[in-house]
Amino acid sequence: MTTVFGSVSVGDKLPPLGYDVTPTTVVLGALASRDWRPMHHDHKFATERNGVRDIFLNTPNQAAWFERYITDWTGPRGRIGRMRFRMHDSIFPGDRMMFSGDVVDTVIDETGQGWVSLDIQLTAADRPCTSCTARVALPSDPSDNPWSLRGDGWRP
């Protein structure tokens, strides 16, 4: 499925995404981003040296989950132009991550590209953990592809 620009309106809600975090989720995310810091794989270090309850998701792992959440909604032709997030609390094994999002703006730029601005929240056990804003290029119709934009045509 591909989300097209004309089908999106300010106030639209993105479908929620839930995921049960395991130690493997945390460790594989750290390994994939070459983050060897022990608080992402060593329970004893995390709890005794850092004073947290367990190992926890690192920043690149969270970024990847936000990207997945956005592209699950847009489909393969949606293209993230910008994404910023702020972490407020950690995500631990045993938590159920819940992503929710809202469309907060839609605009067509001077090149004719349709852009959607999103506010996204990541919670775990009703704790607000991370907030994210993103600007995403959407195709104007099923045959359009923002991934074909190059040079001056791509203005994220």
N, C-alpha and C positions, 0 to 999 in steps of 0.2 A: 504494500500500500504506500502511496505517496501523498503527502499532504500538500495541497496546492494553495497558493497565496489567497485566492478569491474565496476559499472555504473557511478562512480564519477571521475571527473578529475579536476586538478588545473585549476582555471579560471571559473569553473561552477558558475552560479548565482542561489541562492535559490529563490523560488518564493516569491514575496513581500507579506506582511501581513499588512493590515490596520485595525484600530479599532478606533471608535469614543469614546473618554473618557467622561464619565459622572461623576457627583458627587458620584453616587453609585459605579462606578468602583474604585474610590479613597478610599471611606470609607470601602467598603467590603474588599479590599486588606489590608488596615490597620488593620481591625478587624481580618481577617484570620491570620495575623502574630502577633496578640496581641500587636500592636503598638498603645498605647493610647495617644500618643502625639497629642495635639490639632491642630497642623498645617495640620493634615491629615483628619480632620473632622469638624473643626470650622472655617468658613469663616472669621469671625471677627478677631479671633486670628491670622490667617494666614496673613491677609491683614494689620492689625494694629500693631501687635507685630513683625511679621517677615518681613513685608514690601514687600510681594509678592502679585501677583494679585488674588490668590485664594488658596484653598487647593490643595495639590499636591501629586502625587504617592510617596509612600515610597520605600526604597531600596528593601525589600523582594518582594513587588508587582512587581517591575521592573524585579527582578530576575525570578519570576514566568513567566512573559511574555516572557523573553528570552528563558526559558526552553520550553515553549509552542511553540515558533517559531521554535526552533531546532527540537523538536520531531514531530511537524506537517510535517516537511520535511523528517525526518528519518523514520517515522512510529514507531510502537510499539517496534521494536527490536533494534532500535538505543539506545545507552547508553552513556550519557554524562559522560566523565571522568573528565574534568576540565572546568571551566568557570570563566572568570574574566571580570569585566566591570567597566567602569569609567563614572560617571555621570557628564555632562557638563552644563546641564540646566534642569529645572523642567518640568514635564508633568502635565498640568492642565485640569480640566473639560472644555470641548469645543474644546480641541485639538484633532486632528486626528493623532494617533500614526501610523507611518509607519516603518516597519521593512524591511531591505534588507540585504542580506548576500552574501558572496563569499567564495568559497573553495580556500584556500591558500596553502594547503599541503595535500598530501596523503602519508601514509607510512604503511608498514607492520612490526610489531615489532618482537622480537625474539621468541615470543610464536606463531606467525602466525596470530595475530589479526590485522585487518585492521583499521587504524585510519585516521580520516579526521580532519584537522584544518580549522576553520571558522573565518572570520572577519565579524562582524555583526554591522550594524548601526541602531540606533533608532532616527528618526527625528519626529518633530511635527511642522507643518506649516513652513516647510523648515528650521527649526532650528535644528542643530545637538544637540541632547539631551544626548545620551548615546552611547558609543562604547563598543563593547564586543568581546572577543576572546574565542573560545571554542575548545576543543579537544573531538571528539566523536568517539566511537567505532561503526562500522557498521558490519552487518553480511556479511560473504563471499558469501552466497547464501541464498535463501528464507528459507532454513531449519536450517540455523545457527542461534545462539542466543547469543550475547555477554552478556546477563544477566545471562547466566549459568556459567560464569567465576567466580572463587572464589580463595581466597588466593593468591599464587604466580602467578596464571594465569591472575589475573586482575592487570594491570600495567598502570593506567591512567597517 
